Amino acid sequence: MHILAHRSIVRASALCGVFMLTALGCNKKADNTSNFTSAINTYYNAHPACLWNDEIKFPLQVATSDASKTAPYDALVDQGLLARTTVEKKKLIVLSQQANNYDLSDKGRSAWTADASQPGFGNFCYGHRKVSNIVSSTPTTDQPGATTQISYQFTFSDAPGWASAAETQNAFPQLHTDLAGPQTGQATLANTTNGWQVSSTPDSGHHSAPATAADGKVVQ
């Protein structure tokens, strides 16, 4: 009887330990690297990196005399995202200049990320940051309202084939940098009633699509 009682106690203790580990693992407010990683990944799942800082609208026309301005669009023509035609663009009443007219192709429309707040505007987005390692975090607590400064390493996931093409990366230097390999980023996280969430990204020089309702960002 004593042996059976002892076994029951051991079994109960083991189950309790498993329960405690599970509870800790599911605590979204805990100040640990797992929750920090999840918060940053959730934010960037809703903020993909895109080619232009601001959303643009097609069709648009660019003078053929300025190769530096046509080069980015021509690179996207090479990848089948844009269609190009030649038009005459009037400068003055009696003068005109040749220009390229760029518009979305069928392939481009399927890859286009539309801006819901500006009908007709959008961007070509090429991937999401994915945290590979939390480098450091400032001291914090698991209480709502707490904040922490995070330094982390990340790579880009989901990059489409057109983004890996040499022509596209030459035309868009930031694209080349993003897809070159692991990088370091920073973020400020805030502990909310729903767990850790990104409150600011001071290094957001990367082009990103507008936030969506599911981005998990704390509204300031």
ROKOLSE-760689 format. One record per atom (N, C-alpha, C, O, CB): residue in one letter; x, y, z. Coordinates in steps of 0.2 Angstrom, whole numbers, plus 5000, padded with zeros to 4 digits. Glycine has a CB too. Example, Ala and Ser with C-alpha at 12.3 -4.5 7.8 and 13.67 -1.06 7.14 Angstrom:
2
A506649725039
A506249785039
A506649845039
A507149835042
A505749785045
S506449895035
S506849955036
S506450005039
S506750065040
S507049975029
***
This chain:
220
M500449945000
M500050005000
M500450065000
M500350114997
M499550005006
H501050065004
H501450125004
H501750134997
H501950194995
H501950115010
I501950074994
I502250084987
I501750114982
I501950154978
I502550014985
L501150094983
L500650124978
L500550194979
L500450234975
L500050084979
A500550214986
A500450284988
A501050324985
A500950384983
A500350284995
H501650294986
H502250334984
H502150344976
H502350394974
H502850294986
R501950294972
R501950294965
R501450354963
R501550384958
R501750234962
S500850354967
S500350404965
S500650474966
S500450514962
S499750384970
I500950484971
I501250544973
I501750574967
I501750624965
I501650554980
V502150524965
V502650534960
V502350554954
V502550604950
V503150474959
R501750514952
R501450524946
R501050594946
R501050634941
R500950474945
A500750614952
A500450674952
A500950734952
A500750784949
A500050674959
S501550724955
S502050774954
S502250784947
S502350844945
S502650764959
A502350734944
A502550734937
A502050774932
A502250814928
A502750664934
L501450754933
L500850784930
L500850864931
L500750904927
L500250754931
C500950874938
C500950944940
C501550984936
C501451044934
C501050954947
G502150954936
G502650984932
G502550994925
G502751054923
G503350944933
V502250954922
V502050954915
V501551014914
V501651054909
V501750894912
F501051014918
F500551074918
F500851144919
F500751184915
F500051064924
M501351144924
M501651214925
M502151234919
M502151294917
M502151204931
L502451184916
L502851194910
L502451224904
L502551264900
L503251134908
T501851184903
T501351204898
T501051274899
T501051314895
T500851154898
A500951284905
A500651354907
A501151404906
A500951464903
A500451354914
L501751394908
L502251444906
L502351454899
L502451514897
L502951424910
G502351404895
G502451404888
G501951444884
G502051474879
G502551334885
C501351444887
C500751474884
C500651544887
C500151584885
C500151434885
N501051574892
N500951634894
N501251684890
N501851694890
N501351644901
K500851724886
K501051774881
K501351834884
K501751874881
K500551784876
K501251844891
K501551904894
K502251894897
K502551944899
K501051924900
A502451834897
A503151814900
A503651854896
A503651854890
A503251744900
D504151874900
D504751914896
D505251864894
D505751854898
D504951964901
N505151824889
N505651774886
N505751784879
N505351814875
N505351704888
T506251754876
T506451764869
T505851734864
T505751764859
T507051734868
S505551684867
S505051654863
S504451704861
S504251714855
S504751594866
N504251734866
N503751784865
N503951854862
N503551874858
N503451814872
F504551874863
F504851924859
F504851914852
F504651954847
F505551944862
T505151854850
T505151824843
T504451824840
T504351854834
T505451754843
S503951794843
S503351794841
S503051864839
S502651874834
S502851754846
A503151914844
A502851974843
A503152014837
A502752044833
A502952024849
I503752004836
I504152034830
I503952004824
I503752044819
I504852034831
N503851934824
N503651904817
N502951924816
N502751924810
N503751824818
T502551924821
T501851944820
T501752014816
T501352024812
T501451944826
Y502152054819
Y502152124816
Y502352124809
Y502052154805
Y502652174820
Y502852094807
Y503152094800
Y502752044796
Y502752054790
Y503852074800
N502352004798
N501951964794
N501352014791
N501151994785
N501551904798
A501252064794
A500752114792
A501052174789
A500752224786
A500352134797
H501752174789
H502152234786
H502652204781
H503252204783
H502452274791
P502452174775
P503052154771
P503452204768
P503252264767
P502652114765
A504052184766
A504552234763
A504352244756
A504152194752
A505252214764
C504352304753
C504152324747
C504652364743
C505052394746
C503452364747
L504552374736
L505052404732
L505052484734
L505652514734
L504952394725
W504452514734
W504452584735
W504252614742
W503852574745
W504052614730
N504552664744
N504452694751
N503652714751
N503352704756
N504852754752
D503452744746
D502752764746
D502352724740
D502652704735
D502652834744
E501752704741
E501352674736
E501252714730
E501252774730
E500652654739
I501252684724
I501252714718
I500652694714
I500352644716
I501852704713
K500552724708
K499952704704
K500152704697
K500452744694
K499352764705
F499852644694
F500052634687
F499352644683
F498852634686
F500252564686
P499352664677
P499952674673
P500252744674
P499952784677
P499752674665
L500952744673
L501352804673
L501852814667
L501952764664
L501652804680
Q502052874666
Q502452884661
Q503152914663
Q503152954668
Q502152934656
V503652894660
V504352914662
V504652934655
V504652894650
V504752864666
A505052994655
A505353014649
A505952964647
A506352944652
A505653084650
T505952944641
T506552894639
T507252924639
T507752894639
T506352874632
S507252994640
S507853024640
S508253024647
S508853034647
S507753104638
D507852994652
D508152994658
D508252914660
D507752884663
D507753034664
A508852884659
A508852814660
A508852794667
A508652744669
A509552794657
S509052844671
S509052824679
S508352814681
S508252784686
S509452884682
K507852854678
K507252844680
K506852784677
K506352764680
K506852914679
T507052774671
T506652714668
T506952644670
T506652594669
T506752724660
A507552644672
A507952584674
A507552534679
A507452474678
A508552594677
P507252564684
P506852524689
P506252494686
P506152434687
P506652564695
Y505952534682
Y505352504679
Y505452454673
Y505152404672
Y504852564676
D506052464669
D506252424664
D506452354667
D506352304664
D506852454660
A506752354673
A506952294677
A506252254678
A506252194678
A507252304683
L505752284680
L505152254681
L504752224675
L504452174675
L504652294685
V504852264669
V504652244663
V505052174661
V504752124659
V504752294657
D505652174662
D506052114661
D505752054665
D505851994663
D506752124663
Q505552064671
Q505252014675
Q504551994674
Q504251954677
Q505352024682
G504252034669
G503552024667
G503052054671
G502452034671
G503451944667
L503252094676
L502752124681
L502452184678
L501852204679
L503052144687
L502752224673
L502552284670
L502552274662
L502952234659
L502952344672
A502052304659
A502052304651
A502252384649
A502052424653
A501352294649
R502652384644
R502952454642
R502752464635
R502752424630
R503752454643
T502552524634
T502352554627
T502652624627
T502852654632
T501552554626
T502752644620
T503052714619
T502552764617
T502052744613
T503652704614
V502552824620
V502052874619
V502452934618
V503052944620
V501552874625
E502052984615
E502353054615
E502053094620
E501453104621
E502153084608
K502453124624
K502253164630
K502353244628
K502953264627
K502553144636
K501853284629
K501853354627
K502253394633
K502053384639
K501253384626
K502753434631
K503053474636
K502753544636
K502653574641
K503853474635
L502753564630
L502453634629
L501953624623
L501853574621
L503053684627
I501653684621
I501153674616
I501353644609
I501053614606
I500753744615
V501953664608
V502253644601
V502853594602
V503053574597
V502553704597
L502953574608
L503553524609
L503253464612
L502753464616
L504053554613
S503653414611
S503453344614
S504053304615
S504553314612
S502853304610
Q504053254619
Q504653214620
Q504353144621
Q503753124623
Q505053234627
Q504853094619
Q504653024619
Q504653004626
Q505053014630
Q505052984615
A504152954628
A504152934635
A503852854635
A503552834630
A503652974639
N504052824640
N503852754641
N503252754645
N503252784650
N504352714644
N502752724643
N502152714647
N502152644650
N502252594647
N501452714643
Y502152644657
Y502152574661
Y501552564664
Y501152604667
Y502752584666
D501252504663
D500652474667
D500752404669
D501152374667
D500052484662
L500352384674
L500352324676
L500152264671
L499652274667
L499852314682
S500552214671
S500452154666
S499952114670
S499752124676
S501052124664
D499752054667
D499352014671
D499751984676
D499451974682
D499051954666
K500351964675
K500751934681
K500851984686
K500851974692
K501451914678
G500952054684
G501052104689
G500452114693
G500552124699
G501152164685
R499852104691
R499252114695
R499152064700
R498952074705
R498652114690
S499352004698
S499351944703
S499851954709
S499751924714
S499451884700
A500451994707
A500952004712
A500852074716
A501252084721
A501652004709
W500352114714
W500252184716
W499952184723
W499452144724
W499852224711
T500252224728
T499952224734
T499552294734
T499852344735
T500452224740
A498852294734
A498452354734
A498452394740
A498452354746
A497752334731
D498452454740
D498352494746
D497552514747
D497252544743
D498752564746
A497352484752
A496552484753
A496352564755
A495852574753
A496352444759
S496852604757
S496652664759
S496752714753
S496452774753
S497152694765
Q497052694748
Q497152734742
Q496952694736
Q497352664733
Q497852764741
P496352694733
P496152654727
P496552664721
P496752724720
P495452674726
G496852614718
G497252624713
G497952624714
G498452604710
G497152684709
F498152634721
F498852634723
F499052564726
F498652524728
F498952694728
G499752554725
G499952494728
G500752484728
G501052534727
G499652434725
N500952424728
N501752414729
N501852344727
N501352304727
N501952434736
F502452324725
F502652264724
F503052244730
F503652274732
F503152254717
C502852194734
C503152174740
C503452104739
C503252064735
C502652164746
Y504052094743
Y504452034741
Y504651994747
Y505051944746
Y505052064738
G504352004753
G504451954758
G504351984765
G504252044766
G505151934758
H504451944770
H504351964777
H504951954781
H505351904780
H503751934780
R505151994786
R505651984790
R505451924795
R504851914797
R505852044795
K505951884796
K505851824801
K506451824805
K507051814803
K505851754797
V506251824812
V506751834817
V507151764817
V506851714818
V506451844824
S507851764817
S508251704818
S508551704824
S508751644827
S508751704812
N508651764828
N508951764834
N508851824838
N508851874835
N509751744834
I508651824845
I508651884849
I509351894852
I509551854855
I508051874855
V509651944850
V510251964852
V510351994859
V510751974863
V510652014847
S509852034860
S509852064867
S509152094868
S508752114864
S510352124868
S508952104875
S508352144877
S508552174883
S508952154888
S507752094878
T508252234884
T508352274890
T507852244896
T507352214894
T508152344889
P508052254902
P507752224908
P506952244908
P506852304906
P508052244915
T506552194909
T505852214909
T505452164914
T505752124918
T505552214902
T504752164914
T504352124918
T503852094914
T503752104908
T504152154924
D503452044917
D502852014913
D502252054915
D501652024913
D502851944915
Q502252114917
Q501652154919
Q501452194913
Q501852224909
Q501852194925
P500752204912
P500552244907
P500852314907
P500852344913
P499752254907
G501052344902
G501352414902
G502052414902
G502352464901
G501052454908
A502352354903
A503052354903
A503352354896
A502952334891
A503352284906
T503952384895
T504252384888
T504952354888
T505252354894
T504252464886
T505152344883
T505852324882
T506152334875
T505752334870
T505952244883
Q506752354875
Q507152364868
Q507452304866
Q507852274870
Q507652424869
I507252284860
I507552224857
I508052234851
I507852274847
I506952174855
S508552194852
S509052194846
S508952124843
S509052074847
S509752214848
Y508852114837
Y508752044834
Y509052034827
Y509252084824
Y508052024834
Q509251974826
Q509451954819
Q508851934815
Q508451894818
Q510051904819
F508851944808
F508251924804
F508551904797
F509051934795
F507751974804
T508151864794
T508151854787
T507551864784
T507051884787
T508451774786
F507451864777
F506851874774
F506551804771
F506951764768
F506951924768
S505951794772
S505651734769
S505151754764
S504951814763
S505251704775
D504951704760
D504451714755
D504651754749
D504151774745
D503751734758
A505251764748
A505451804742
A505251774736
A505451714734
A506251824742
P504851804731
P504751774725
P505351774720
P505851814721
P504151824721
G505251744714
G505751734710
G506051804707
G506651814706
G505551684704
W505551844705
W505751904702
W506151954706
W506551994704
W505051944700
A506051944713
A506451984718
A507251954718
A507651994720
A506151974725
S507351894716
S508051864716
S508451884710
S509051874709
S507951794717
A508051904705
A508451924698
A508951974699
A508752024702
A507851934693
A509451974696
A510052014696
A509852084694
A509952134697
A510651994692
E509452094688
E509152154686
E508752194691
E508852254692
E508752144679
T508352154694
T507852184699
T508252214705
T508152264708
T507352144701
Q508752174707
Q509152194713
Q509652244712
Q509752294716
Q509552134716
N509852254705
N510252314703
N509852374703
N510152424705
N510652294697
A509252364701
A508852424701
A508552454707
A508352504708
A508252414696
F508552404712
F508252424719
F508752394724
F508752344726
F507552384720
P509252434726
P509752424730
P509552394737
P509852344740
P510252474731
Q508952424740
Q508752394746
Q508552324746
Q508652284750
Q508152434749
L508252304740
L508052234739
L508652194739
L508652134742
L507652224732
H509152214736
H509852174736
H510052164743
H510252104745
H510352204732
T510052214747
T510252214754
T509852164758
T510152124762
T510252284757
D509252174757
D508752134761
D508852054760
D508852014765
D508052154760
L508952044754
L508951964752
L509651944753
L509851884751
L508651954746
A510151984754
A510851964754
A511051914760
A511551874759
A511352024755
G510751914765
G510851874771
G510651904778
G510251954778
G511651864771
P510851874783
P510551894790
P510751964791
P511351984790
P510851844795
Q510352004794
Q510452074796
Q510252084804
Q509952034806
Q510052124792
T510352144806
T510152154813
T509652214813
T509752264809
T510752174817
G509152204817
G508652254818
G508452274825
G508652234829
G507952234814
Q508052324826
Q507852344833
Q507152354833
Q506852374828
Q508252404835
A506852344839
A506152354840
A506052364847
A506352344852
A505752294837
T505552404848
T505252424855
T504652374856
T504152384852
T505152494857
L504652334861
L504052294862
L503652324869
L503952344874
L504152224863
A503052314869
A502652334875
A502152274877
A501952234873
A502152394873
N502152264883
N501752204886
N501052234887
N500852284891
N502052184893
T500552204883
T499852224884
T499452164887
T499752114889
T499552234877
T498852174887
T498352124890
T498352064885
T498152004888
T497652154891
N498552074879
N498552014874
N499251984873
N499351944869
N498252034868
G499752014877
G500451984877
G500852044874
G500652094872
G500451924873
W501452024872
W501952064869
W501752084862
W501652044858
W502652034869
Q501852154861
Q501752174854
Q502252234852
Q502552264857
Q501052204853
V502352244846
V502852294843
V502552364844
V501952374842
V503052284836
S502852404847
S502552474848
S502952524843
S502652574841
S502652504855
S503552504842
S503952554837
S504552514834
S504852464837
S504252614840
T504752534828
T505252504824
T505752554822
T505652584816
T505052454818
P506252574826
P506652634824
P507052624818
P507252674815
P507152654830
D507152564816
D507552554810
D507152544803
D507352504799
D508052494811
S506552564804
S506052544798
S506152594792
S505752614789
S505352564801
G506852594790
G506952624784
G506852574778
G506852594772
G507752644783
H506752514780
H506452464775
H505752484772
H505352504776
H506552394777
H505652484766
H505052494763
H504552444766
H504752384765
H505052504755
S503952464768
S503452414770
S502752434768
S502652494767
S503552404777
A502352384767
A501652394765
A501352424771
A501552424777
A501352334763
P500752464770
P500352494776
P500152444781
P500052384779
P499752534773
A500052464787
A499852414792
A499152394790
A498752434787
A499852454799
T498952334793
T498252314792
T497952304799
T498352314804
T498252244788
A497352284799
A497052274806
A497252224810
A497152214816
A496252264805
A497652174806
A497952114810
A498652124812
A498952074813
A497852054806
D498952184811
D499652194812
D499852184819
D500452174820
D499852254809
G499452184824
G499652184831
G500052244834
G500252234839
G500052114832
K500052294830
K500452354833
K500052394838
K499452394837
K500652394827
V500352414843
V500052454848
V499952524845
V500452554843
V500452454854
V499352544845
V499152614843
V499352664848
V499152664854
V498452624841
Q499852714846
Q500052764851
Q499552824852
Q499752864855
Q500752794848
***
